[in-house]
Amino acid sequence: MKLIHLSDLHIGKRVNEFPMLEDQKYILNEILSIIGQEKPEAVLIAGDVYDKPVPPAEAVQVFDAFLTSLADSGVPVFVISGNHDSPERLAFGGKLMVGRGVHMAPVYDGHVEPVELKDAYGSVYIYMLPFIKPAMVRRCFPDEEIQGFDDGVGCALAHMTKDGFRPGERNILMAHQFVMGASACDSEELSIGGLEQVGADWFRDFDYVALGHIHGPQRIGRDTLRYCGTPLKYSFSEAGHKKSVTVVELLEKGNVTVSTRPLKPLHDMRNIKGSYEQVTDLGFYQGTAVDDYLHITLTDEEDILDAIGKLQSIYPNVMKLDYDNQRTRSGQSVDKAGEIRKSPMELFGELYELQNNQPMSDRQREFSLKLMEMIWEDVH
């Protein structure tokens, strides 16, 4: 059985105030072309379909056209909600759409009913777990001890793999969480210090885990626990990414291969650097895609008057302009916040000890951790 793994479409997103809808239409058509060539038995979309819980009408129309094309081609599609989606809105009409082969994950209620597909090797069960927070799981399992995201996802999966789970069959999980060990980038909304992280070992019972949430394509410990990444670059920290479609092929139990098909965007996202004279020289940009989305770093010691306006006459899609010279380097802080790798609890504990000349008690630490998690859930 062949599956196409997608995630994090973020339809309707704006990057540096540039609307990406035309780029998204283009790349979705490229994906449809790849699906037509690969002829998979199913397409998995692992969350963050939209960029906002209430997406603009144009974004809904784009996704509607994509789903309709898949349904018309007879390829079943499975969709879960991500942290950017409204699970209620995305699930609307789900029961009606099943007749067209479109499976929308319902709002999480503690029970995940798998969908069975069949091939020459037997049954494949697809489990759709939308993005979940600890509070959502607590409501379903009030007797369970759930303090954070790791406990919440662990509890949800433990209950999922109890009643009716068939370990001897091939089981596929779709999930949208931040798994420990994943490398993030600037376009993702992640909690400070990793409050959202969940352990990779929770997913051990599944033959393939189609993950969403992290924008860079990557495996987590094994080839079959994978983020497919976004189909487009959504920040300049992704400029070096190779965007792709992930193709998963399942033969008999235990025999899974994972490969990728490259995606070519309407406009690439690139960083270029040099003096104003260099980057405006015909020899520098001739033959390049000058309409790409660009972050230009000028090395001139003096600011160029109306640099952005002048550069846009050559590069119409300059998204970001900055300088790298003696003045800007001397103004940089030695203590870079971006290099902090401590959790919020560790940072708060250090602050408490600094102010009170004694460490926090276990009770204070437990109360503070619960308070942080409540605040994080309310904000997101």
JOMOTA-V730536 format. One record per run of one state. SS is the DSSP state (hx for helix, st for strand, lp for the rest). FROM is the first residue (numbers start at 1). TO is the last residue. If there is no record, write none. Layout:
ss=SS from=FROM to=TO
ss=SS from=FROM to=TO
//
This chain:
ss=lp from=1 to=1
ss=st from=2 to=6
ss=lp from=7 to=10
ss=st from=11 to=11
ss=lp from=12 to=13
ss=st from=14 to=15
ss=lp from=16 to=17
ss=st from=18 to=19
ss=lp from=20 to=20
ss=hx from=21 to=38
ss=lp from=39 to=41
ss=st from=42 to=46
ss=lp from=47 to=49
ss=st from=50 to=50
ss=lp from=51 to=56
ss=hx from=57 to=73
ss=lp from=74 to=75
ss=st from=76 to=80
ss=lp from=81 to=86
ss=hx from=87 to=91
ss=lp from=92 to=93
ss=hx from=94 to=100
ss=lp from=101 to=101
ss=st from=102 to=104
ss=lp from=105 to=114
ss=st from=115 to=119
ss=lp from=120 to=121
ss=st from=122 to=128
ss=lp from=129 to=133
ss=hx from=134 to=140
ss=lp from=141 to=148
ss=hx from=149 to=160
ss=lp from=161 to=169
ss=st from=170 to=176
ss=lp from=177 to=177
ss=st from=178 to=179
ss=lp from=180 to=191
ss=hx from=192 to=194
ss=lp from=195 to=196
ss=st from=197 to=198
ss=lp from=199 to=199
ss=hx from=200 to=203
ss=lp from=204 to=207
ss=st from=208 to=212
ss=lp from=213 to=217
ss=st from=218 to=219
ss=lp from=220 to=224
ss=st from=225 to=227
ss=lp from=228 to=235
ss=hx from=236 to=238
ss=lp from=239 to=243
ss=st from=244 to=250
ss=lp from=251 to=255
ss=st from=256 to=262
ss=lp from=263 to=268
ss=st from=269 to=274
ss=lp from=275 to=275
ss=hx from=276 to=279
ss=lp from=280 to=281
ss=hx from=282 to=285
ss=lp from=286 to=292
ss=st from=293 to=298
ss=lp from=299 to=306
ss=hx from=307 to=312
ss=lp from=313 to=317
ss=st from=318 to=323
ss=lp from=324 to=325
ss=hx from=326 to=330
ss=lp from=331 to=336
ss=hx from=337 to=339
ss=lp from=340 to=343
ss=hx from=344 to=356
ss=lp from=357 to=361
ss=hx from=362 to=379
ss=lp from=380 to=380
//
